[in-house]
Amino acid sequence: MARLTKAQREWRPGMPKRRRSVRVMFASVILLMEAFVTFFATLVLFGLRGRELGAGLVLGGGFGLMAVFIVACAVVSKPWGRGLGWILQIVLIALGFLEPMMFFVGVIVALTWWYALRTGAKLDRENVERDRAQAEWERQHPEQEK
């Protein structure tokens, strides 16, 4: 049988479900998308400049960078994880020195990353306020609960 997580072991019927951070979910989706972008950029670099740069270097570097993007998805909930995400944005833009089209792609994806963090934080603040207002209303109207 699979081992239960701490949250699963501590759960009891009727316990409210903890709300997940929208910013973390948005950022994880963007980082995963960037892993796919890195995969396809690796294939492009391999096809266009594989002999010049060395096939092992292009494939190893590209797949290594792709792995870092996937790992960043797991740590984006930590404060330093968002910093790692920004560093990865710079690395993706810097790939433009190997393939000039990556300057354009990297900037577009970095803008998407910025928008995801900004909008996710805004939605998280709104959710906290909504939860606070709901708890206040339930405290003032105990007779109308389920």
N, C-alpha and C positions, 0 to 999 in steps of 0.2 A: 504494500500500500504506500502511496506517496506521502511524503512528510508534509505536515501542515505548516503554514506560515504562522507567525506570531499573531497576526490579525485574525486568522482563521481559528486559532486556538482560543482567543479571547472573546470571540463573537458569541452573543447570546440572542435568542429570539426577542424581537422588539427593539433591538439596539438600532439607533439611526446610522445610516451609512455615511461614512466620512466623504465629503466632497473632494474630488480630485482637482488639481490646479489646471485651469484652462491654458495658462501660459506654458506649463510643462508639456501638456498634450500637443499644443500647436508647435512648440519648439522641437519636440521629438519627431513629429511628422515632417517638418522642414529638414531636419538632419537626415532622416531616412531618405527623403527625396534627393538630397545632396549626395548620399551614397550611390544612388542610381546614376546621378549626373557624373560622378567621379568614375563609375564603371564605364559609361559610354565614352567619356573623355579619354580614359585609358585605351579603349579600343581604337579611338581615332588617332591618338598619338602612336600607338603600335603600328597602325596601318600607314601613317604618313611619315613617321620618323623613327620607326623601330630599328632599322639598320644603322641609322646615324647615331642614335643615342644608346643603342643596345637593347635587345628585346627583353632580357632579364631585368634590366634597370627600369624600363618602362612598365612592364607587367608587375614586377615586385613593388615598385613605388606606388603605382596606381591601386593595386589591390590592398596594399598596406594602408594607404590613405582612406580607402573605402572602409576598411576595418575600423579605423579611428573614428570615422563618422558614425558607424554603428555603435561603437562603445560610448560615444558622446551622447547618444540617445538615452543610455542608461543612467548617466550621471548629470543630465541637464537639470534635475531637480535640486542639485546642490549649487550654492552660489558660485563656486569655481567652475561648475559645469557650463554655465552661461558664458563665462570668460573663455573657456575652451571652445565654445561654439563661435565666438567672435574671432578667435585665432584661426579656426578652420575656415571662416569666411575669407580672411586675408590670404590663406594658403590657396583657396580655390581661385581667387582673383589672380594670385601670382602665377597660376598655371598659364596665364595669358602670355608669359614670356616663352613658353614652349609651343603654345598654339594660340595665336592672337584672338581667335573667337572666344576664348575662355575669359578674356577681360570683360566682354559683354555679358556672357552667361554668369560669371562670378558676381558682377555688380547687381544683376537682376536678382540673383538668389540671395545676396546679402541684404538687398532691400526687402525681400520677402521675409528673411530672418528677423530684421528689425521690426517689420510690421507685425509679425507673429508675437514677438516679445511684448511690444507695446499694447496691442489689442488684447492679448491674453492677460496681461497685468490689469488692464482696465476691467475686463470681464470678471476677473477674480475679485477685484474690489467691489464690483456690483453684486456679486454672489454673497460676499460677506455681509454687505448691507442688507440684502434681501433676507438672508438667514437670520440676521439680528432682528429685523422687523417682524419676521414670522414668529420667532421665539417670543418677542414682546407681545404680539397679538395673542398667541396661545396662552401666555401667562395671564393676560387680562380677560380672556374668555375661556375659562377651563370647562364650562358646561357644554361648549360646542365642539369638543374634541371627539375623535372617532369613537 
